[in-house]
Amino acid sequence: MRQEDYGAFVAVMSAVAETLGYPKLAENGMKLFFDLLKPYTFEQVARALHVHLLESPYMPKPVDIISRIEGSVEDRAIKAWHRVLEAARQHGAYESVKFDDPVIHFCIERMGGWQKVCAMTEDELPFRERDFRELYKLGRNVGWKDVPKYFPGHHEINNRMGGYLEFVPALVEVVDTETKRLAAGRAYKELGG
């Protein structure tokens, strides 16, 4: 959320508290709640609060809203695995890739790297998926400082080794479709749409 969303956020949280029969959060509590949810859009937070009201009689905590936005760790691991498989099918080991989630990088690195992940056979998939999901849970709090920034593909590796730097292909950035959709919506609103 952006700072200009604070007033709308306070109004929604006050309505949630009133609906559930709880006192309104004090200003410091409201600011902290808002700061913890800043990585998400106002639309995501409002949708998560709506779902929370439908499913729980208790005043939500930030962790409740975050888990409704992101899903459980297991849900995120499964979604991340499918993103990796799709990127491997679409781009293969020849392209250099960067995912928008450092935890995916953590998993791929520990599974032997991008080329090894791309070389998996159909028979290996169920076992490698299990490994990936366990690694995802283990690394769920890693940041970009802990993992490779991207995974170079065969084209980049070979061209760099041969000194053909002008032929190093562009990096493929693999971004979650929900993230793309929300970014496009924000850009549209900022343009006055």
C-alpha positions in Angstrom: 0.0 0.0 0.0 1.1 3.6 -0.5 0.9 6.3 2.1 -2.2 7.9 0.3 -4.1 4.6 1.1 -3.8 5.2 4.8 -7.1 7.0 5.2 -9.0 4.4 3.3 -7.3 1.7 5.3 -8.3 3.3 8.6 -11.9 3.6 7.4 -12.0 -0.1 6.3 -10.3 -1.3 9.6 -12.8 0.8 11.6 -15.7 -0.7 9.7 -14.3 -4.2 10.3 -13.9 -3.5 14.1 -17.5 -2.1 14.2 -18.9 -5.1 12.3 -17.2 -7.6 14.6 -18.0 -5.7 17.8 -14.5 -4.8 18.7 -13.1 -1.4 19.6 -11.3 0.6 16.9 -7.5 0.2 16.9 -5.6 2.9 18.6 -3.6 5.2 16.2 -0.2 3.5 17.0 -1.7 0.0 16.4 -3.3 1.2 13.2 0.0 2.6 11.9 1.8 -0.6 12.7 -0.9 -2.7 11.1 -0.6 -0.5 8.0 3.2 -0.7 7.9 3.1 -4.5 8.1 0.8 -4.6 5.1 2.6 -2.1 2.9 4.0 -4.7 0.6 0.5 -5.4 -0.6 -1.9 -3.3 -2.6 -4.9 -1.7 -0.9 -7.1 -3.9 -3.2 -5.4 -7.1 -1.9 -5.8 -6.0 1.7 -9.5 -5.0 1.3 -10.2 -8.3 -0.4 -8.5 -10.3 2.4 -10.4 -8.3 5.0 -13.6 -9.1 3.2 -12.8 -12.8 3.2 -11.8 -12.7 6.8 -15.1 -11.2 7.8 -16.9 -14.0 5.9 -14.9 -16.7 7.6 -14.0 -15.5 11.1 -15.8 -13.9 14.0 -12.5 -12.5 15.4 -10.7 -9.2 14.8 -8.0 -9.9 12.2 -4.3 -9.6 12.9 -1.7 -8.7 10.3 -0.7 -12.4 10.0 -4.4 -13.3 9.2 -4.5 -10.8 6.3 -1.1 -11.8 5.0 -2.0 -15.5 4.9 -5.3 -14.7 3.1 -3.3 -12.7 0.5 -0.4 -15.1 0.1 -2.0 -18.4 1.0 -0.3 -20.9 3.3 3.4 -21.7 2.9 2.4 -25.0 1.2 0.1 -23.1 -1.2 2.9 -20.7 -2.1 5.4 -23.6 -2.5 3.0 -25.4 -4.9 2.4 -22.2 -6.9 6.2 -21.5 -7.1 6.9 -25.0 -8.3 4.4 -24.6 -11.1 6.0 -21.3 -12.0 9.4 -23.0 -12.2 8.1 -25.8 -14.4 6.4 -23.3 -16.7 9.6 -21.2 -17.0 11.6 -24.4 -17.7 9.2 -25.4 -20.4 8.9 -21.9 -21.9 12.5 -20.8 -21.7 14.6 -23.9 -21.1 18.2 -24.1 -19.9 19.5 -21.9 -22.8 17.9 -18.7 -21.4 19.1 -16.8 -18.4 16.2 -16.3 -15.9 15.4 -14.3 -12.9 12.3 -15.0 -10.8 10.6 -12.3 -8.7 10.8 -14.5 -5.6 14.2 -15.0 -3.9 12.8 -18.2 -2.3 12.5 -19.7 -5.7 16.2 -18.9 -6.3 17.0 -20.5 -3.0 15.3 -23.7 -4.0 16.8 -23.9 -7.5 20.3 -23.2 -6.2 20.0 -26.1 -3.7 18.5 -28.4 -6.4 21.7 -28.0 -8.4 21.0 -24.9 -10.5 18.8 -23.9 -13.4 20.4 -26.3 -16.0 19.8 -29.2 -13.7 16.2 -28.2 -13.0 15.6 -27.9 -16.7 17.1 -31.3 -17.3 14.7 -33.2 -15.0 12.9 -36.1 -16.6 9.2 -36.8 -16.2 10.0 -39.7 -13.9 11.9 -37.4 -11.5 9.2 -34.7 -11.3 7.2 -36.0 -8.3 10.4 -36.4 -6.3 11.9 -33.1 -7.3 8.6 -31.4 -6.6 8.7 -32.8 -3.0 12.3 -31.6 -2.7 11.3 -28.1 -4.0 8.3 -27.8 -1.6 10.4 -28.7 1.4 13.2 -26.3 0.4 10.6 -23.6 -0.2 9.3 -24.0 3.4 12.9 -24.0 4.7 13.9 -20.9 2.8 10.7 -18.9 3.1 12.4 -16.0 4.8 15.5 -15.7 2.6 16.2 -12.4 0.9 18.1 -11.5 -2.3 21.4 -11.1 -0.4 21.3 -14.9 0.3 20.7 -16.2 -3.3 22.0 -15.8 -6.8 20.5 -12.7 -8.5 19.7 -14.7 -11.6 20.5 -18.0 -13.3 22.7 -17.8 -16.4 21.6 -20.0 -19.3 23.7 -21.9 -21.7 23.7 -19.1 -24.3 25.0 -16.6 -21.8 27.6 -18.9 -20.3 29.0 -19.9 -23.7 29.0 -16.4 -25.1 30.8 -15.0 -22.0 33.4 -17.8 -22.0 34.0 -17.2 -25.7 34.3 -13.4 -25.2 31.2 -12.7 -27.3 29.7 -10.3 -24.8 27.7 -8.4 -27.4 25.8 -11.7 -28.0 24.8 -12.3 -24.4 21.0 -12.5 -24.6 18.7 -10.4 -22.5 17.7 -11.8 -19.1 14.2 -13.3 -18.9 12.3 -12.0 -15.8 9.7 -14.5 -14.6 7.0 -12.5 -12.8 3.9 -13.9 -11.2 0.8 -13.2 -13.2 -1.0 -11.7 -10.2 1.9 -9.4 -9.6 1.8 -8.3 -13.3 -2.0 -7.7 -13.1 -1.8 -5.6 -10.0 1.1 -3.6 -11.3 -0.8 -2.9 -14.6 -3.8 -1.8 -12.6 -1.7 0.6 -10.5 -0.1 2.0 -13.6 -3.5 2.5 -15.2 -4.8 4.3 -12.1 -1.8 6.5 -12.0 -2.4 7.5 -15.6 -5.8 8.7 -14.5 -7.8 5.7 -15.9 
